[in-house]
Amino acid sequence: MPQFSVFNSIFTPPTEFLIQYEDLLHQPGVWINLTDASGTSTTAQLKLSPYVYYSFRVLGMNRVGYSQPSQPSSQYRTTPAAPDDNPSDVSGVGTQPGNLVISWTPLTGFQANGPNLEYRVQWRAKDVDEDWSSKNVANVSQFVVTGTPIYVPYEVKVQALNDYGTASEPEAVFGYSGEDLPLSAPDSVQVMVHNSTLAEVHWEPVSSPSVRGKLQGYKVYYRRERGFHDTEEAAEQSEQVLTFSGNRSEGLLPGLQPYSLYNLTIRVLNSKGEGPPSPSKKFETPEGVPGPPSFLNVVNPSLDSLTLEWGPPMNNNGRLAGYTLKYQPVNTTKELGPVKSMSLPANDTSITLGNLNSSMLYKFYLSAKTIKGSGPIITEEAFTVMDTTRTQPTVETGKGPTEPPHPTSPITQSPPPLFHKAPPVGPAFGNVNTSMSDEGAVISWDYFGHHKNVYVEYIVENSKDDWKRELVNGSHWHMIKGLKPGTSYKVRVVARDPSDPTVHSTDEVLVAVPAVPSRQVDIATQGWFIGLMCAIALLILVLLIVCFIKRNKGGKYPVKEKEDAHQDPEIQPMKEDDGTFGEYRSMESDTEDHKPLKGSRTPSNGTVRRDESDDSLVDYGEGGDGQFNEDGSFIGQYSGKKEKDTHEGNESSEAPSPVNAMNSFV
């Protein structure tokens, strides 16, 4: 029982003590927490292990923390004893045929409890009345037992011991010796054919000893050897494998080809590998519906007839019974006319249809058939015209009319080849063509799939926005409207179907929209523009007339009336024989310049009277000698008969003045 002293100090007394130890034999230099003691204790009772060289020290602890440790005590060695524990994690696993590897987690030196620690490894076959085999080993963690039977269950256990005794008896664990490849193959293989593409296989499982390992399952190998159609070429078919896990005795074989011969074998599988194959089993699949015709072309179009040519299906899937041809007209509003149907023999590859309407678009549907029914449809469209027409072959199963992306008027270029082989049947696209029209970008393509939902998607080049999508509805061309001039777009055609998770798409094509539209509107020829210009011109003309009138407008001055209204009694009228005006004359016309008229005077208020003002004929004329009034009329016209007669009397005796001449003219 260790003892220690508590010293008084100015610091807060400890609330408890921590006792640590060092194992100088197994872990020198490592201090390990052993137990705690109250702050008022000076002794502690410790539980120690055998065969350990102990050294102790004490640390005080209060609310602030731990103190520095005390000086280590003197060394104390405990008495050795037998081990208290056995190794953990014991297992027995075979890694090779005929062996058994027993492994465990060894004890630590502290758990040894004494010198010369060893392990006693014991094993025996399970459920066999025999003694345990054993082997003592030291300083290892596994032991390999050799010469064991293949994949036999064993009981194994590992016990610890030293010079002072053994640990308690350990519990046995179970393991298996090493596996080897299976010896036997499944037996009694039977095949039940459900339909032309599905079969079910049954077999008798192999016995457990024959598996010679842990059963993983069964592998079914099957290969299509050939088809039963006489014209089919024999092709090397790859072998297909299906694995059925666990102890199974049956399985389904989907995805078979109709009207074919198959060969099948089965192997058992364990952790080591596969066993030998079962005897091969052959089985046949019945007929199914055929694939679509390999191609469909329209040749020799005329005014009222069209000739169709086609090829047999790539996969007949049975004995070909014939073809079913349907066709109907399509008017300019995309409305479908009545459908006509006809059956054709299996050996026919062409037919000429007569009594057709001229310049009419027709849509044709052709499918092959066996005794199981008709296969997928291949379609074609063509016009009845005088010369070669453009046709656009398609392969689809959707409904609805299609329309060529360009006018199908007669052309003079060399006709296309009479035969065109369609791409392999399946959801795939052909060539994609683009062109620009006045209304937008025209996209056309070849499609040989069965999806009903076909979309044209487009996006501005180098844009991170989402693709815009427009539904095509079974057509093989589409016009994208509303594109921005001077912009490049990436366009693709996508086919998808809710029942098929696979999405098929063409390669992206680049469509450049011209910066200037291909057809510009001449604004100078528009009626609204012409009317606007005429209205502006008329308004300008009216404004010019008004301005001219305003500038040249002047009021007529009735001089006689003004003079009578402001006549000065001192001013006497001039005599008729003076040769001048009787009522009024200009100061400039006097023989003496700058002399006032007789009897004129200046008012005391400094204003000038009407008859003494500067309102003379000179002011109203354009020249210094002008005799015109303000509005360009003559003063003489305001004089009485008397002045006129006087003017006429003096005309012969003196040269006429400009005023008199003008008066005479008037």
Steps between C-alpha positions, in 0.01 A plus 500: 500500500680816385522794742563867419518830691302821449701822549347828618543788260355833408324339203149362492503154655437204263156351472625158384811311400586305185726193536702389193732206440786407269560138385875483483493146359254532214454877436782700655460879485123488464288623793150359514209623715415240761248644749378815683499588872318770694675826590510411870653155448863414548478129405338297222440131441596389146404194290816381328579242232747213532846518354526881476781731621302791643612855578241749629455877515221732620349822352279739696199661335281796595266730312791659316655178374762235569816558696844385404543125559681377808829323484460134384489240771744216527446204269253233607485159325182289520502119514449316165184293439319310225335711226158641577387531137512302176567646151207671324371499140573131441404371150565204273495554120640292216700699245609211278362156431602273791594764760347680799641829624427568872563861604449710817587829671791442745512615866703803606801467731296652780241219453764224499509487886825306485801406295506282185157577362378242244182403314350158476324461161241220481283374209282212393241424232149598596246232583773235510567301816877546522755661732623854461820558316718764666819697453676750735641809330653822631539854365265436203138582417407213262556135433445307172362147512577301184367177354138576573213374282349742245256741656430316824365680810739516797488599865799709613608665826811680635606502871767717672756352743831593674741348752243541776204336331230530232208728456143381521365260237410701185182460296526327163428686175408347164679532168546322165803356333606616155269483193561346162321516166164324486504142381151462357277683251126566526287223364156461337512830309164594346393807300146636476447757222235755595504708180730607219725703733469332844590154632519338844773249594490240781776275641575260784736658758827323577558335838682694773810273503531548126508876540824469706464853628251768589224499238481837322240411238461371144610647166294443184689532171291525183577585136289553187631258244292605200165617376261272315442733206662360191633834372664598827877489504658312787673749730726434795299579809663589830421283799274650762522425873245534778592435868235382746620544860444249778366151489276552196347243268335721234536834319358712214684575174367827352600682180506199267469539124193349338513203265849397612691201633679536836750285690519510881726369782503554879790507750503507880704775667682513838756740651781319322350504153265320260436131464468300179220584254179305481412314179400754233132555447359631173172681468314698234313826520178537299428756232447864590405818322758611239712810502417799275580487129862592441410798279211667318543729197269674256616489139362602159249759624255622239187707476267236647720210614789413730720190511616365838800273550611340826731239646419204727558532876847450638346260757206298379453333840299232325359407162410820321130494412484824302475877536229746595499832311288794605494847348298819524511852350609801700357839404665839539348550846665180627171316515510128424268350245343154504735205545524232236648162596624208294681170567800402291669161454822423682703486177390845377747787537326770290157625397363780281202691636277667240195724493663744739425870513752721327723730703385329820714394794454137600621323813580129484521244784665163434546209743598136467307220667529139610245266647556680832400839363638817342827659596603865530400745227727686262351814340567717198347813350491608135322738264340414171650751258597520138872463570716357776384604844684531819418235751607462853516142637427444863468205734258551784210351686337829598190645339436829331591657166835637409586775257816554295708789631525651152258541207470184299448652160654324198876529478737455211803366686594134468268273701623332819597130494205273455597282795582632844580258778371617835731492802469201737166474670498662842480839666763683293522820300631554150632817343392840633467789252446869571400798288369852552169630368324831531309381806772311690744211502387178329632178658451164324624154596469125444365303794476123519367452851170417659468784748190713476646805670757672281620849592715768341715664765709813450711739703712807432858397436723525809195571715448339841120523481278195478425350160174617346282216375231480232293186438509367143199263513627234261628729225847475353553872469436802716528877471639695797351847501589810698878459485706810561675634187878496509507217759631144475299216652581138587220269387438130561212257451408282799274194518364368827210288617351461851516122466866505393755665732753525217527846341625516141644820358669622185830680501477871566499713184577871482242732341610857429212748463595778254542847648287648217176319416494336162199709394491863609190718486542817289354766723478747213230286337279472806168686488521631853842650433385673178197644679713629785741674262209664309350627824833647610549669160148649507555631852829665399329663197221641716755637748695668218184663362399629843850640561502672160161659563602617845818657365337687211174591665451882561195714581381768257516857636203719388713815487211728421301385796798521734581852381143614546493352845820681607486812276666812635300816418820689432602264224344613167458272207731557215380642176414277217748663270793413722530167328501318835248319716223715637463350841843358588852518381835380614749729659754368257287631208524868608724730307668591823643204685428460867245787511182441692165538342317828521335550829668194658601509858633284774275428793613609836506143630782413262298251294474514129162533343373248255547729203846603620636158569738291292203320347595615151490334167870438527446285807240292322693464179807300426709792372566853605278631221234235528142617498344186648300460813556232759335208321640585159193692371518849359416807694328636196230243512382652824473851350181633361400561139652839525853381560473249218396769257782721612749219445367449148525871429859525602606189319597687185695777663737305728662164521287250681613388838502128588191550704315667219607231261371234726176691550457517128559128471241432759 
